[in-house]
Amino acid sequence: MRILQAAADVLRQGDIAVLVTVIGVQGSAPRRGGARMLVYPDGRTLGTVGGGQWEFVLVREALEALEHGRSRRVAKHLTRELGMCCGGAMEAMLEVLDPNPDLHIWGAGHVAQQTAPLALGLGFRVRVYDEREALIELAAFDGCVRIEGEPLRTLPELGGSDYGLIVTHDHQLDQGLVQALLPQPFAYLGMIGSRAKVTRFFQRMEVAGMDPTLFTKLSAPVGLALGAVTPEEIAVSIVAELVQVRRGKRDPRNLSAFQLPARKGQALPPALRED
């Protein structure tokens, strides 16, 4: 119960961890089925599932599962694969504890008004920052936490599971937010704007002394390449990218791009082919 209570604490506090549970045992093994261990992002553990090389492998696999946001099963023969003297085999389920993450949206304009409801529907806890009362009080932000005031004066401290989206009405404010947020830990930070805008921002920040290796942390221009034009379409492309990051999908493709025998070797339907 101590491990389950700690797992519940992780979810309640909005943190992340991996719950490791032994789900299969054959032959001689150090723990029985149902043994549990909690693995935190910094490698700390609570509880044990058998110790030795078996537990070392599970901690390593758990940290990788956290990085990609995907639960997994791990099965090993303790002697043949791990060199342990037990002689049996064990299998464990590694469950990524994925609480509803916070999405911070800076700017309450047209794109934010379309993005916030979509993100809420996907389980994000949305916080909207803007100094314009008339916009931040719109019904589009019902269900969101509204933070009224100059965004640079109301900046939160982000955590490793937080998502951020910069869609303000002011380029100078956008750059100020990027400079303030990039050094912080977060799961995702996106900014709307053209490639030319992004390039200028990076050039100015490097001249100002910012470490250019931080620039790779910013998803900009924001969203997946869907050909989006309207605020509604742009919101879909942004939320699609949030899902991509949350689920650890590095290179999303149309599901219809996967071969089907019934399609006689043709990967994509005509509406999606470039020819």
C-alpha positions in Angstrom: 0.0 0.0 0.0 2.9 2.4 0.6 3.9 2.2 -3.1 0.3 2.8 -4.3 -0.1 5.7 -1.9 3.2 7.2 -3.3 1.9 6.7 -6.8 -1.3 8.5 -5.9 0.7 11.3 -4.5 2.6 11.6 -7.8 -0.7 12.0 -9.8 -2.2 14.4 -7.3 0.8 16.7 -7.3 1.0 16.6 -11.2 4.4 14.9 -11.1 5.6 12.0 -13.2 7.0 8.6 -12.3 6.8 4.9 -13.4 5.0 2.3 -11.4 6.8 -1.1 -11.8 4.7 -4.2 -11.0 5.9 -7.8 -11.3 3.2 -9.6 -13.3 4.8 -12.9 -14.0 7.2 -15.3 -12.3 8.6 -18.7 -13.5 10.9 -20.9 -11.4 13.1 -19.5 -8.7 12.9 -15.7 -8.4 13.6 -13.0 -5.7 10.0 -11.6 -5.6 6.5 -12.9 -6.2 3.9 -11.5 -8.6 2.5 -8.2 -7.4 5.7 -6.8 -6.0 5.9 -3.1 -6.8 8.5 -0.3 -7.1 8.1 3.3 -8.0 10.8 5.0 -10.2 11.2 8.8 -10.2 12.6 10.9 -13.1 15.9 11.4 -11.2 16.4 7.6 -10.8 15.3 7.4 -7.2 13.2 4.4 -6.3 10.7 3.4 -3.7 10.2 -0.3 -2.9 11.9 -3.2 -4.6 11.0 -5.8 -7.2 14.0 -8.1 -6.5 17.2 -6.2 -6.6 20.3 -7.0 -8.5 20.7 -6.8 -12.2 16.9 -7.4 -12.7 16.1 -4.2 -10.8 18.9 -2.3 -12.5 17.5 -3.2 -15.9 14.0 -2.2 -14.8 15.1 1.2 -13.5 16.9 1.9 -16.8 13.8 0.8 -18.8 11.5 2.9 -16.6 13.6 6.0 -17.3 13.4 5.4 -21.0 9.6 4.8 -20.7 9.4 8.2 -19.0 11.3 9.9 -21.8 9.0 8.5 -24.5 5.8 8.7 -22.4 4.9 5.0 -23.1 4.2 2.2 -20.7 5.8 -1.2 -21.6 6.4 -4.7 -20.5 9.8 -6.2 -19.7 10.5 -9.9 -19.4 13.9 -11.5 -18.7 15.3 -14.8 -17.8 17.3 -14.1 -14.7 20.2 -16.4 -15.4 20.5 -16.6 -19.2 20.0 -12.9 -19.9 21.1 -11.2 -16.7 23.6 -13.5 -15.2 21.8 -13.9 -11.9 22.0 -17.2 -10.0 18.2 -17.5 -9.3 17.5 -19.6 -12.4 14.0 -18.4 -13.0 12.3 -15.8 -15.2 10.3 -12.6 -14.4 8.1 -10.2 -16.2 7.1 -6.7 -15.1 4.7 -4.0 -16.3 6.1 -0.5 -16.4 3.3 2.0 -16.1 4.0 5.6 -16.8 2.0 7.7 -14.4 0.8 10.5 -16.7 -1.2 13.1 -14.8 -3.2 15.7 -16.7 -0.4 18.1 -17.6 -0.6 21.9 -17.3 -0.8 23.8 -20.6 0.2 27.5 -20.1 -1.1 29.7 -23.0 0.3 33.2 -23.2 -2.1 35.4 -25.2 -5.9 35.2 -25.4 -6.4 36.0 -29.1 -8.1 34.1 -31.9 -5.7 31.1 -31.9 -5.8 30.7 -28.1 -9.6 30.9 -28.1 -9.7 27.9 -30.5 -6.8 26.0 -28.8 -7.9 26.1 -25.2 -11.2 24.2 -25.6 -9.5 21.5 -27.6 -6.7 21.1 -25.1 -9.3 20.9 -22.2 -11.0 18.1 -24.1 -7.8 16.2 -24.2 -7.3 16.4 -20.4 -4.9 19.4 -20.2 -5.3 21.8 -17.4 -5.2 25.1 -19.2 -4.0 28.4 -17.8 -4.4 31.5 -19.9 -2.3 34.6 -19.4 -3.3 38.0 -20.8 -3.6 41.6 -19.7 -6.7 42.3 -21.8 -9.7 41.7 -19.5 -12.2 41.7 -22.4 -10.4 38.8 -24.0 -9.4 36.7 -21.1 -13.0 36.7 -19.8 -14.5 35.2 -23.0 -16.5 32.1 -22.8 -13.9 30.3 -24.9 -11.8 30.1 -21.8 -14.5 28.6 -19.5 -12.8 25.8 -17.6 -9.4 27.4 -17.8 -7.5 29.2 -15.1 -7.4 32.9 -16.1 -4.4 34.9 -15.1 -5.0 38.6 -15.9 -2.0 40.9 -16.0 1.1 41.6 -17.9 2.4 38.2 -18.9 6.1 38.8 -18.1 5.0 39.9 -14.6 2.9 36.8 -13.9 5.4 34.2 -15.2 5.1 30.8 -13.4 7.9 28.5 -12.6 7.5 25.6 -15.0 8.2 22.0 -14.2 9.3 19.1 -16.4 5.7 18.0 -17.2 4.4 21.5 -18.1 3.5 22.5 -21.7 3.6 26.1 -22.9 2.2 28.0 -25.9 3.1 31.5 -26.9 0.5 33.2 -29.1 0.4 36.8 -28.0 -0.4 39.9 -30.1 3.1 41.4 -29.6 6.4 40.3 -31.1 8.4 42.0 -28.4 6.4 40.2 -25.7 6.8 36.9 -27.5 10.6 37.3 -27.5 10.6 38.3 -23.8 8.6 35.2 -23.0 10.9 32.9 -25.0 14.0 34.4 -23.3 12.4 34.0 -19.8 11.0 30.5 -20.4 13.7 28.6 -22.4 16.1 28.2 -19.5 13.3 26.5 -17.4 12.5 22.8 -17.5 9.3 21.9 -19.4 7.9 19.1 -21.6 7.0 21.4 -24.5 7.2 25.1 -25.5 5.7 26.3 -28.7 5.5 29.8 -30.3 3.4 30.9 -33.2 5.1 32.9 -36.0 6.9 32.7 -39.4 10.3 31.2 -39.9 11.6 34.7 -40.5 10.3 35.8 -37.0 11.8 32.7 -35.3 15.2 33.3 -37.0 15.3 36.9 -35.9 14.4 36.0 -32.4 17.3 33.4 -32.2 19.7 35.9 -33.7 18.8 38.6 -31.2 18.9 36.2 -28.2 22.3 34.9 -29.2 23.7 38.4 -29.5 22.2 39.1 -26.0 24.2 36.2 -24.7 21.7 33.3 -24.5 23.2 29.8 -25.0 22.1 28.8 -28.6 21.8 25.2 -27.5 18.6 26.2 -25.7 17.0 27.1 -29.1 16.3 23.5 -29.9 13.9 23.4 -26.9 11.5 25.7 -28.7 8.9 24.3 -31.2 8.6 27.2 -33.6 6.9 27.7 -36.0 4.3 25.9 -33.8 2.1 23.0 -34.9 2.2 20.1 -37.3 2.4 20.8 -41.1 -1.3 20.3 -41.9 -1.5 23.3 -44.2 -3.6 25.1 -41.6 -4.7 28.7 -42.4 -7.6 29.7 -40.2 -7.4 30.0 -36.4 -9.5 26.9 -36.1 -7.2 24.9 -38.3 -4.1 26.3 -36.6 -5.5 25.2 -33.3 -5.9 21.7 -34.6 -2.3 21.6 -35.8 -1.1 22.9 -32.4 -3.1 20.4 -30.4 -1.9 17.6 -32.8 1.6 18.6 -31.9 0.8 18.5 -28.2 -0.5 14.9 -28.6 2.6 14.0 -30.6 4.8 15.2 -27.8 2.7 13.7 -25.0 2.6 10.3 -26.7 6.3 10.3 -27.8 5.6 10.0 -31.5 8.7 11.4 -33.3 7.5 11.2 -36.9 3.8 11.2 -37.3 2.3 10.0 -40.5 -1.2 9.6 -42.0 -2.5 6.3 -40.7 -3.6 5.6 -44.3 0.1 5.8 -45.3 0.6 2.4 -43.9 0.4 -0.4 -46.4 -2.8 -2.4 -46.6 -3.0 -5.6 -48.8 -6.5 -4.7 -49.9 -5.2 -1.4 -51.3 -3.1 -3.4 -53.8 0.2 -1.8 -52.8 -1.1 1.8 -52.9 -0.2 3.5 -49.6 -2.3 6.7 -49.7 -5.7 7.4 -51.1 -5.8 9.9 -54.0 -6.9 12.8 -51.8 -3.6 12.6 -49.8 -1.1 11.8 -52.6 1.1 14.6 -54.0 0.9 13.2 -57.6 
